[in-house]
Amino acid sequence: MTMTVAVLLACGACFLLKAAGYVLPESVVSGPRAARITTLLPVALLAALVAIQTFASGPTLVLDARVVAVGVALVLLAVRANFLVVVIAAALVAAVVRALGWLP
């Protein structure tokens, strides 16, 4: 399967999913289960994206300064720090770890 075919299939699937939202009765779309799924799905997708971007480099798993930075960010988020503080602290920690040569 070429990339063009994969993109076209994904576009068709997205269109059909969007059309299903208009065709299905409101009781199916706006139930408590659908609300729970639409609330939790973005969190799960973002967590998966962070995990892939943190622990993967191409097809291999790596442990580098990104892991330490995400750990610092998690700790700061757990203590309810301001988001801007979390981002800046994580970037500084990653830069310091790389500059000191502790991790690649």
C-alpha positions as CSV (number, residue, x, y, z in Angstrom):
1,M,0.0,0.0,0.0
2,T,1.4,3.3,-1.0
3,M,1.3,6.4,1.2
4,T,-1.2,8.0,-1.2
5,V,-3.6,5.2,-0.8
6,A,-3.2,5.2,3.0
7,V,-3.9,8.9,3.2
8,L,-6.9,8.6,0.9
9,L,-8.3,5.7,3.0
10,A,-7.7,7.7,6.2
11,C,-9.5,10.7,4.7
12,G,-12.5,8.5,3.7
13,A,-12.7,7.0,7.2
14,C,-12.7,10.5,8.7
15,F,-15.4,11.6,6.4
16,L,-17.5,8.6,7.2
17,L,-17.0,9.1,10.9
18,K,-18.0,12.8,10.6
19,A,-21.1,11.9,8.5
20,A,-22.1,9.2,11.1
21,G,-22.3,12.0,13.7
22,Y,-25.0,13.7,11.6
23,V,-26.9,10.5,10.7
24,L,-27.0,8.7,14.0
25,P,-29.8,9.6,16.5
26,E,-28.8,12.0,19.2
27,S,-29.5,9.4,21.9
28,V,-26.6,7.3,20.6
29,V,-24.2,10.2,20.2
30,S,-24.8,12.1,23.4
31,G,-25.1,9.3,25.9
32,P,-23.0,9.0,29.1
33,R,-20.7,6.4,27.5
34,A,-20.0,8.6,24.4
35,A,-19.3,11.6,26.8
36,R,-16.9,9.5,28.8
37,I,-15.1,8.3,25.7
38,T,-14.8,11.8,24.2
39,T,-13.5,13.1,27.5
40,L,-10.8,10.5,28.0
41,L,-9.7,9.8,24.4
42,P,-7.7,13.0,23.9
43,V,-5.9,12.4,27.2
44,A,-5.0,8.8,26.1
45,L,-3.8,10.0,22.6
46,L,-1.7,12.8,24.1
47,A,-0.2,10.4,26.7
48,A,0.7,8.0,23.8
49,L,2.3,10.8,21.8
50,V,4.4,12.0,24.8
51,A,5.5,8.4,25.4
52,I,6.5,7.8,21.8
53,Q,8.3,11.2,21.6
54,T,10.1,10.6,24.9
55,F,11.2,7.0,24.6
56,A,11.6,6.4,20.9
57,S,14.1,7.5,18.3
58,G,13.1,5.8,15.0
59,P,12.5,2.1,15.6
60,T,14.6,1.9,18.8
61,L,13.9,2.8,22.4
62,V,16.2,5.3,24.0
63,L,16.8,6.7,27.5
64,D,18.2,10.2,27.2
65,A,17.6,13.7,28.6
66,R,14.0,13.7,27.5
67,V,13.2,11.1,30.1
68,V,14.6,13.2,32.9
69,A,12.7,16.3,31.5
70,V,9.4,14.5,31.4
71,G,10.0,13.2,34.9
72,V,10.6,16.8,36.2
73,A,7.5,17.9,34.3
74,L,5.4,15.2,36.0
75,V,6.6,16.1,39.4
76,L,5.9,19.8,38.8
77,L,2.4,19.0,37.5
78,A,1.7,16.8,40.5
79,V,2.4,19.8,42.8
80,R,0.2,21.9,40.6
81,A,2.9,24.3,39.3
82,N,2.0,26.8,36.6
83,F,2.2,25.2,33.1
84,L,4.7,27.8,31.8
85,V,6.9,27.0,34.8
86,V,6.6,23.3,34.0
87,V,7.7,23.8,30.4
88,I,10.6,26.0,31.2
89,A,11.8,23.8,34.0
90,A,11.7,20.7,31.8
91,A,13.6,22.4,29.0
92,L,16.2,23.7,31.4
93,V,16.7,20.3,33.0
94,A,17.1,18.6,29.6
95,A,19.6,21.3,28.6
96,V,21.6,20.9,31.8
97,V,21.6,17.1,31.6
98,R,22.8,17.2,28.0
99,A,25.4,19.9,28.7
100,L,26.9,17.9,31.6
101,G,27.0,14.8,29.4
102,W,25.1,12.7,31.9
103,L,22.8,11.4,29.2
104,P,22.9,11.8,25.4
